[in-house]
Amino acid sequence: MWNIIANPAAHGGAMGKAWPQIEAVLQELGISYNVQFTEYRGHGVRLVEDVVLKGGRYILGVGGDGTNHELIHGIFSQQFVSPGEITYALLPFGTGNDWARQYQLPHDPRQRLSRLLDVKTVYQDIGLVHYHLNGQEASRYFANVAGMAYDGFIGKKLLEKPANNKVQYLLAVARYLMEYKLTKARVIFDGKEVEDRFYTINIGLCRYSGGGMQLVPHAVPDDGLFALTFAREISKLEVLLQTSRFYNGTILQHPRIEGHQAEVIHVTHEQGDAPCLLEADGEFLGETPVRFTILKNALKVAL
């Protein structure tokens, strides 16, 4: 049986309105299921714990990247069974659908759900990030891309005023660029240290974020390594002029942008400097000091 956890607020509330049609497809295909709906930010984590506690081992999320983030974090933060015993699927119904883009998951409910009649699975690496929020240490699992510096700055802004569609998101990215001041930070990975004023720092397991951007085009979901991209000091005009590179996979060809791979990554700031902000899978989390570690082939994904 598939335990469905759906976010009716996804895609500006469109998911909730579409649920009767999705349910009709489930019944027509003869898929055995039960369903629960998220009611507030973070509710998906608690619902996953409830499903697993009651013996559920097949979880189907219906929503966007935020829903996906919550459910996968719930799978790894629960302590009742090994996460490897759980099979996870997503029906993408959000604004960006970046994690789903990695696996080319159909958005059409009939096409997506029909695949669950003959489940094929792959295993994906999962990231664990330790960070600070309001002076306290915290941690979070993530499945797609974490962003720092400007990405964290945007994440915090969108927490205050969410974007309900891709156009609103892109407008926010352009508008907040004018407010952002480059962050001084130190990135430590594989025995190397890079200290600079960064426009952005990205740590990826999958390739896509921000509604189709490829900030970590060298990311491979199951290679046991994070893809690390960082952009050193770049003018705001240059950022705008290079926008096409964010989408076409050529970002690493810019002379001020570097790509690396690593199992463990630290990002810190000097005392007296402003902390570097952090988001993961589009969700604002906190700030430096930050440490990323990887869980290899940890998530069982139903394609």
ABEGO torsion letter per residue (X at the ends): XBBBBBBAABGGGAAAAAAAAAAAAAAAAGBBBBBBBBABBGAAAAAAAAAAAAGBABBBBBEBAAAAAAAAAAAAABAABBAAABBBBBBBBBAAGAAAAAAGBBABAAAAAAAAABBBBBBBBBBBBBBBBGGBBBBBBBABBBBBEAAAAAAAAAAABBBABAAAAAAAAAAAAAABBBBBBBBBBGGBBBBBBBABBBBBABABBGGGBBABAABBAAAGBBBBBBBBBBBAAAAAAAAAAAAAGAAAABAABBBBBBABBBBBBBBGBBBBBBBBGGBBAEBOBBBBBBBBGABBBBX
